[in-house]
Amino acid sequence: MSQMIAKKIGITQVFDQDGNLVPVTLLEAGPFTVTQKKTKERDGYEAIQIGYIPVKEKTLNKPLSGFFKKAGTAPFRILKELRLPKMEELKVGQELKVSDLFAAGAFVDVSGLSKGKGFSGGMKRHNFKGGPASHGSMTHRRPAAAGETQNAKVYRGKRSPGHLGNAQITIQGLEVLRIVPENNSVLLKGSIPGPNGSIVFLSTSIKSDLKTRRRETAKLARQAEEAPAKEKGASKAKAKK
Protein backbone atom coordinates (compact mmCIF):
# COMPACT_ATOMS: atom_id res chain seq x y z
CA MET A 1 0.00 0.00 0.00
CA SER A 2 1.35 3.43 -1.01
CA GLN A 3 0.73 6.55 1.05
CA MET A 4 1.42 10.24 0.57
CA ILE A 5 0.64 13.72 1.87
CA ALA A 6 -0.23 16.60 -0.44
CA LYS A 7 -1.47 20.18 -0.51
CA LYS A 8 -4.79 21.01 -2.14
CA ILE A 9 -4.37 23.71 -4.79
CA GLY A 10 -7.88 23.99 -6.19
CA ILE A 11 -10.54 22.57 -8.49
CA THR A 12 -10.44 22.68 -12.29
CA GLN A 13 -11.53 20.56 -15.24
CA VAL A 14 -9.77 18.61 -17.98
CA PHE A 15 -10.68 16.51 -21.00
CA ASP A 16 -10.12 12.76 -20.88
CA GLN A 17 -9.07 10.52 -23.79
CA ASP A 18 -12.69 10.18 -24.97
CA GLY A 19 -13.22 13.95 -25.05
CA ASN A 20 -15.38 14.05 -21.92
CA LEU A 21 -15.10 17.04 -19.57
CA VAL A 22 -14.03 15.77 -16.14
CA PRO A 23 -13.96 17.83 -12.92
CA VAL A 24 -10.66 17.32 -11.09
CA THR A 25 -8.84 18.47 -7.97
CA LEU A 26 -5.27 19.69 -8.39
CA LEU A 27 -2.81 18.63 -5.68
CA GLU A 28 0.80 19.55 -5.07
CA ALA A 29 2.66 16.50 -3.79
CA GLY A 30 6.34 16.57 -2.97
CA PRO A 31 9.16 16.36 -3.27
CA PHE A 32 9.47 14.61 0.08
CA THR A 33 12.58 13.88 2.11
CA VAL A 34 13.06 10.84 4.34
CA THR A 35 13.87 12.24 7.80
CA GLN A 36 13.74 9.07 9.93
CA LYS A 37 13.39 5.29 9.67
CA LYS A 38 11.51 3.31 12.29
CA THR A 39 12.74 -0.26 12.88
CA LYS A 40 11.08 -3.19 14.57
CA GLU A 41 14.07 -3.79 16.85
CA ARG A 42 14.22 -0.22 18.16
CA ASP A 43 10.65 1.10 17.82
CA GLY A 44 8.51 -2.03 17.65
CA TYR A 45 7.26 -1.37 14.11
CA GLU A 46 8.58 -0.47 10.67
CA ALA A 47 7.84 2.87 9.01
CA ILE A 48 9.53 5.87 7.48
CA GLN A 49 9.05 9.52 8.37
CA ILE A 50 8.98 12.08 5.58
CA GLY A 51 9.25 15.86 5.67
CA TYR A 52 7.22 18.22 3.51
CA ILE A 53 7.25 22.02 2.95
CA PRO A 54 10.71 23.37 3.95
CA VAL A 55 10.91 26.11 6.59
CA LYS A 56 13.62 28.31 8.03
CA GLU A 57 15.52 26.92 10.99
CA LYS A 58 14.75 29.98 13.14
CA THR A 59 11.05 29.00 13.15
CA LEU A 60 11.79 25.69 14.95
CA ASN A 61 11.97 25.01 18.66
CA LYS A 62 15.11 23.42 20.13
CA PRO A 63 13.91 19.78 20.10
CA LEU A 64 12.92 19.92 16.43
CA SER A 65 16.08 21.81 15.49
CA GLY A 66 18.18 19.11 17.16
CA PHE A 67 16.16 16.37 15.45
CA PHE A 68 16.84 17.74 11.96
CA LYS A 69 20.51 18.34 12.73
CA LYS A 70 20.86 14.73 13.87
CA ALA A 71 19.10 13.50 10.73
CA GLY A 72 21.26 15.73 8.54
CA THR A 73 18.30 17.07 6.56
CA ALA A 74 16.73 20.45 5.98
CA PRO A 75 13.95 21.46 8.42
CA PHE A 76 10.35 20.88 7.35
CA ARG A 77 6.99 22.17 8.53
CA ILE A 78 5.15 18.84 8.24
CA LEU A 79 6.36 15.42 9.36
CA LYS A 80 4.37 12.28 8.59
CA GLU A 81 5.00 8.59 9.18
CA LEU A 82 4.19 6.30 6.25
CA ARG A 83 4.34 2.58 5.63
CA LEU A 84 5.49 2.02 2.08
CA PRO A 85 6.53 -1.04 0.08
CA LYS A 86 10.30 -1.70 0.00
CA MET A 87 10.98 0.60 2.97
CA GLU A 88 14.23 -1.18 3.69
CA GLU A 89 15.70 0.26 0.47
CA LEU A 90 15.04 3.87 1.53
CA LYS A 91 17.67 5.90 3.37
CA VAL A 92 17.52 8.99 5.57
CA GLY A 93 17.97 12.07 3.40
CA GLN A 94 16.66 10.35 0.26
CA GLU A 95 14.19 12.32 -1.84
CA LEU A 96 10.84 10.85 -2.88
CA LYS A 97 8.64 12.12 -5.70
CA VAL A 98 4.99 11.56 -6.41
CA SER A 99 5.85 9.39 -9.42
CA ASP A 100 7.65 6.99 -7.04
CA LEU A 101 4.48 6.45 -5.00
CA PHE A 102 1.48 6.55 -7.36
CA ALA A 103 0.72 6.12 -11.05
CA ALA A 104 -2.07 7.35 -13.31
CA GLY A 105 -5.09 5.06 -13.20
CA ALA A 106 -4.70 4.15 -9.52
CA PHE A 107 -7.51 4.60 -7.00
CA VAL A 108 -6.85 6.38 -3.71
CA ASP A 109 -8.64 7.25 -0.47
CA VAL A 110 -8.23 10.91 0.53
CA SER A 111 -8.54 12.14 4.13
CA GLY A 112 -8.61 15.74 5.30
CA LEU A 113 -10.33 18.31 7.49
CA SER A 114 -13.51 19.71 5.97
CA LYS A 115 -14.16 23.44 5.82
CA GLY A 116 -15.18 24.91 9.16
CA LYS A 117 -18.46 26.83 8.96
CA GLY A 118 -18.85 27.97 12.54
CA PHE A 119 -21.97 27.63 14.67
CA SER A 120 -25.04 26.49 12.71
CA GLY A 121 -28.64 25.74 13.58
CA GLY A 122 -30.36 22.40 13.30
CA MET A 123 -31.95 23.10 9.91
CA LYS A 124 -28.59 23.76 8.24
CA ARG A 125 -26.54 21.29 10.26
CA HIS A 126 -28.93 18.30 10.29
CA ASN A 127 -31.52 19.16 7.64
CA PHE A 128 -34.35 19.64 10.13
CA LYS A 129 -37.72 20.45 8.57
CA GLY A 130 -38.39 23.41 10.86
CA GLY A 131 -41.59 24.68 12.42
CA PRO A 132 -44.65 26.32 10.81
CA ALA A 133 -43.75 29.24 8.55
CA SER A 134 -47.04 31.11 8.98
CA HIS A 135 -47.60 34.25 11.10
CA GLY A 136 -48.10 33.60 14.77
CA SER A 137 -45.72 30.66 14.97
CA MET A 138 -42.70 31.40 17.12
CA THR A 139 -40.75 28.23 16.27
CA HIS A 140 -39.74 28.77 12.63
CA ARG A 141 -36.16 27.48 12.90
CA ARG A 142 -35.87 26.54 16.57
CA PRO A 143 -34.91 23.01 17.67
CA ALA A 144 -37.35 20.82 19.54
CA ALA A 145 -37.09 19.78 23.21
CA ALA A 146 -33.56 19.06 24.36
CA GLY A 147 -34.26 15.83 26.21
CA GLU A 148 -36.48 13.82 28.49
CA THR A 149 -37.58 15.47 31.72
CA GLN A 150 -37.77 12.16 33.57
CA ASN A 151 -34.08 11.29 33.15
CA ALA A 152 -33.02 14.95 33.38
CA LYS A 153 -30.23 14.65 30.87
CA VAL A 154 -29.47 14.93 27.15
CA TYR A 155 -28.34 11.66 25.59
CA ARG A 156 -25.06 11.54 23.72
CA GLY A 157 -25.44 11.86 19.95
CA LYS A 158 -28.62 13.95 19.99
CA ARG A 159 -28.81 16.14 16.92
CA SER A 160 -28.83 19.81 17.85
CA PRO A 161 -27.29 23.15 16.79
CA GLY A 162 -23.52 23.31 17.06
CA HIS A 163 -20.20 23.54 15.25
CA LEU A 164 -20.55 22.65 11.56
CA GLY A 165 -17.58 21.35 9.57
CA ASN A 166 -13.91 21.13 10.60
CA ALA A 167 -14.22 17.35 10.86
CA GLN A 168 -12.04 14.54 9.54
CA ILE A 169 -13.57 13.35 6.26
CA THR A 170 -12.42 10.46 4.05
CA ILE A 171 -13.43 10.17 0.38
CA GLN A 172 -12.92 6.66 -0.98
CA GLY A 173 -12.04 5.44 -4.44
CA LEU A 174 -10.92 8.61 -6.27
CA GLU A 175 -9.09 7.95 -9.52
CA VAL A 176 -5.67 9.45 -10.26
CA LEU A 177 -6.18 10.87 -13.75
CA ARG A 178 -2.76 12.40 -14.36
CA ILE A 179 0.60 12.89 -12.69
CA VAL A 180 2.92 15.71 -13.77
CA PRO A 181 6.36 14.88 -12.30
CA GLU A 182 7.88 18.18 -13.49
CA ASN A 183 5.50 20.19 -11.30
CA ASN A 184 4.94 17.53 -8.60
CA SER A 185 1.24 17.76 -9.45
CA VAL A 186 -1.55 15.20 -9.18
CA LEU A 187 -4.98 15.41 -10.79
CA LEU A 188 -7.69 13.52 -8.91
CA LYS A 189 -11.11 12.89 -10.42
CA GLY A 190 -13.76 14.52 -8.23
CA SER A 191 -13.61 16.68 -5.11
CA ILE A 192 -11.83 16.23 -1.79
CA PRO A 193 -12.43 17.75 1.67
CA GLY A 194 -10.81 20.94 2.89
CA PRO A 195 -10.18 24.49 1.64
CA ASN A 196 -7.48 25.41 -0.86
CA GLY A 197 -4.04 25.21 0.75
CA SER A 198 -5.02 22.51 3.25
CA ILE A 199 -3.01 19.33 3.76
CA VAL A 200 -4.59 15.99 2.84
CA PHE A 201 -3.48 12.38 3.23
CA LEU A 202 -3.62 9.90 0.33
CA SER A 203 -3.43 6.11 0.52
CA THR A 204 -4.09 3.27 -1.87
CA SER A 205 -7.82 2.64 -1.96
CA ILE A 206 -9.05 -0.33 0.06
CA LYS A 207 -11.60 -1.05 -2.63
CA SER A 208 -9.28 -0.30 -5.57
CA ASP A 209 -9.00 -3.91 -6.72
CA LEU A 210 -12.78 -4.24 -6.92
CA LYS A 211 -13.09 -1.00 -8.89
CA THR A 212 -10.32 -2.04 -11.28
CA ARG A 213 -11.94 -5.42 -11.91
CA ARG A 214 -15.31 -3.78 -12.56
CA ARG A 215 -13.76 -1.34 -14.99
CA GLU A 216 -11.95 -4.11 -16.86
CA THR A 217 -15.12 -6.22 -16.98
CA ALA A 218 -17.11 -3.29 -18.38
CA LYS A 219 -14.41 -2.68 -20.98
CA LEU A 220 -14.44 -6.32 -22.11
CA ALA A 221 -18.25 -6.31 -22.28
CA ARG A 222 -18.21 -3.14 -24.38
CA GLN A 223 -15.64 -4.65 -26.74
CA ALA A 224 -17.73 -7.80 -27.07
CA GLU A 225 -20.78 -5.72 -28.02
CA GLU A 226 -18.84 -3.67 -30.57
CA ALA A 227 -17.13 -6.69 -32.18
CA PRO A 228 -20.18 -7.95 -34.21
CA ALA A 229 -20.86 -4.45 -35.54
CA LYS A 230 -17.23 -4.07 -36.65
CA GLU A 231 -17.24 -7.47 -38.34
CA LYS A 232 -20.53 -6.63 -40.10
CA GLY A 233 -19.10 -3.35 -41.34
CA ALA A 234 -15.93 -5.05 -42.56
CA SER A 235 -17.92 -7.69 -44.47
CA LYS A 236 -20.05 -4.99 -46.15
CA ALA A 237 -16.91 -3.15 -47.24
CA LYS A 238 -15.51 -6.34 -48.77
CA ALA A 239 -18.79 -7.04 -50.60
CA LYS A 240 -18.75 -3.57 -52.18
CA LYS A 241 -15.23 -4.14 -53.44
C-alpha positions in Angstrom: 0.0 0.0 0.0 1.3 3.4 -1.0 0.7 6.5 1.1 1.4 10.2 0.6 0.6 13.7 1.9 -0.2 16.6 -0.4 -1.5 20.2 -0.5 -4.8 21.0 -2.1 -4.4 23.7 -4.8 -7.9 24.0 -6.2 -10.5 22.6 -8.5 -10.4 22.7 -12.3 -11.5 20.6 -15.2 -9.8 18.6 -18.0 -10.7 16.5 -21.0 -10.1 12.8 -20.9 -9.1 10.5 -23.8 -12.7 10.2 -25.0 -13.2 14.0 -25.0 -15.4 14.1 -21.9 -15.1 17.0 -19.6 -14.0 15.8 -16.1 -14.0 17.8 -12.9 -10.7 17.3 -11.1 -8.8 18.5 -8.0 -5.3 19.7 -8.4 -2.8 18.6 -5.7 0.8 19.5 -5.1 2.7 16.5 -3.8 6.3 16.6 -3.0 9.2 16.4 -3.3 9.5 14.6 0.1 12.6 13.9 2.1 13.1 10.8 4.3 13.9 12.2 7.8 13.7 9.1 9.9 13.4 5.3 9.7 11.5 3.3 12.3 12.7 -0.3 12.9 11.1 -3.2 14.6 14.1 -3.8 16.8 14.2 -0.2 18.2 10.7 1.1 17.8 8.5 -2.0 17.7 7.3 -1.4 14.1 8.6 -0.5 10.7 7.8 2.9 9.0 9.5 5.9 7.5 9.0 9.5 8.4 9.0 12.1 5.6 9.3 15.9 5.7 7.2 18.2 3.5 7.3 22.0 3.0 10.7 23.4 3.9 10.9 26.1 6.6 13.6 28.3 8.0 15.5 26.9 11.0 14.7 30.0 13.1 11.1 29.0 13.2 11.8 25.7 15.0 12.0 25.0 18.7 15.1 23.4 20.1 13.9 19.8 20.1 12.9 19.9 16.4 16.1 21.8 15.5 18.2 19.1 17.2 16.2 16.4 15.5 16.8 17.7 12.0 20.5 18.3 12.7 20.9 14.7 13.9 19.1 13.5 10.7 21.3 15.7 8.5 18.3 17.1 6.6 16.7 20.4 6.0 13.9 21.5 8.4 10.3 20.9 7.3 7.0 22.2 8.5 5.2 18.8 8.2 6.4 15.4 9.4 4.4 12.3 8.6 5.0 8.6 9.2 4.2 6.3 6.3 4.3 2.6 5.6 5.5 2.0 2.1 6.5 -1.0 0.1 10.3 -1.7 0.0 11.0 0.6 3.0 14.2 -1.2 3.7 15.7 0.3 0.5 15.0 3.9 1.5 17.7 5.9 3.4 17.5 9.0 5.6 18.0 12.1 3.4 16.7 10.4 0.3 14.2 12.3 -1.8 10.8 10.9 -2.9 8.6 12.1 -5.7 5.0 11.6 -6.4 5.9 9.4 -9.4 7.6 7.0 -7.0 4.5 6.4 -5.0 1.5 6.6 -7.4 0.7 6.1 -11.1 -2.1 7.4 -13.3 -5.1 5.1 -13.2 -4.7 4.2 -9.5 -7.5 4.6 -7.0 -6.8 6.4 -3.7 -8.6 7.3 -0.5 -8.2 10.9 0.5 -8.5 12.1 4.1 -8.6 15.7 5.3 -10.3 18.3 7.5 -13.5 19.7 6.0 -14.2 23.4 5.8 -15.2 24.9 9.2 -18.5 26.8 9.0 -18.9 28.0 12.5 -22.0 27.6 14.7 -25.0 26.5 12.7 -28.6 25.7 13.6 -30.4 22.4 13.3 -31.9 23.1 9.9 -28.6 23.8 8.2 -26.5 21.3 10.3 -28.9 18.3 10.3 -31.5 19.2 7.6 -34.4 19.6 10.1 -37.7 20.4 8.6 -38.4 23.4 10.9 -41.6 24.7 12.4 -44.6 26.3 10.8 -43.8 29.2 8.6 -47.0 31.1 9.0 -47.6 34.2 11.1 -48.1 33.6 14.8 -45.7 30.7 15.0 -42.7 31.4 17.1 -40.7 28.2 16.3 -39.7 28.8 12.6 -36.2 27.5 12.9 -35.9 26.5 16.6 -34.9 23.0 17.7 -37.4 20.8 19.5 -37.1 19.8 23.2 -33.6 19.1 24.4 -34.3 15.8 26.2 -36.5 13.8 28.5 -37.6 15.5 31.7 -37.8 12.2 33.6 -34.1 11.3 33.2 -33.0 15.0 33.4 -30.2 14.6 30.9 -29.5 14.9 27.1 -28.3 11.7 25.6 -25.1 11.5 23.7 -25.4 11.9 19.9 -28.6 14.0 20.0 -28.8 16.1 16.9 -28.8 19.8 17.8 -27.3 23.1 16.8 -23.5 23.3 17.1 -20.2 23.5 15.2 -20.5 22.6 11.6 -17.6 21.3 9.6 -13.9 21.1 10.6 -14.2 17.3 10.9 -12.0 14.5 9.5 -13.6 13.3 6.3 -12.4 10.5 4.1 -13.4 10.2 0.4 -12.9 6.7 -1.0 -12.0 5.4 -4.4 -10.9 8.6 -6.3 -9.1 8.0 -9.5 -5.7 9.4 -10.3 -6.2 10.9 -13.7 -2.8 12.4 -14.4 0.6 12.9 -12.7 2.9 15.7 -13.8 6.4 14.9 -12.3 7.9 18.2 -13.5 5.5 20.2 -11.3 4.9 17.5 -8.6 1.2 17.8 -9.4 -1.5 15.2 -9.2 -5.0 15.4 -10.8 -7.7 13.5 -8.9 -11.1 12.9 -10.4 -13.8 14.5 -8.2 -13.6 16.7 -5.1 -11.8 16.2 -1.8 -12.4 17.7 1.7 -10.8 20.9 2.9 -10.2 24.5 1.6 -7.5 25.4 -0.9 -4.0 25.2 0.7 -5.0 22.5 3.2 -3.0 19.3 3.8 -4.6 16.0 2.8 -3.5 12.4 3.2 -3.6 9.9 0.3 -3.4 6.1 0.5 -4.1 3.3 -1.9 -7.8 2.6 -2.0 -9.0 -0.3 0.1 -11.6 -1.0 -2.6 -9.3 -0.3 -5.6 -9.0 -3.9 -6.7 -12.8 -4.2 -6.9 -13.1 -1.0 -8.9 -10.3 -2.0 -11.3 -11.9 -5.4 -11.9 -15.3 -3.8 -12.6 -13.8 -1.3 -15.0 -11.9 -4.1 -16.9 -15.1 -6.2 -17.0 -17.1 -3.3 -18.4 -14.4 -2.7 -21.0 -14.4 -6.3 -22.1 -18.2 -6.3 -22.3 -18.2 -3.1 -24.4 -15.6 -4.6 -26.7 -17.7 -7.8 -27.1 -20.8 -5.7 -28.0 -18.8 -3.7 -30.6 -17.1 -6.7 -32.2 -20.2 -8.0 -34.2 -20.9 -4.4 -35.5 -17.2 -4.1 -36.6 -17.2 -7.5 -38.3 -20.5 -6.6 -40.1 -19.1 -3.4 -41.3 -15.9 -5.0 -42.6 -17.9 -7.7 -44.5 -20.1 -5.0 -46.1 -16.9 -3.2 -47.2 -15.5 -6.3 -48.8 -18.8 -7.0 -50.6 -18.8 -3.6 -52.2 -15.2 -4.1 -53.4 
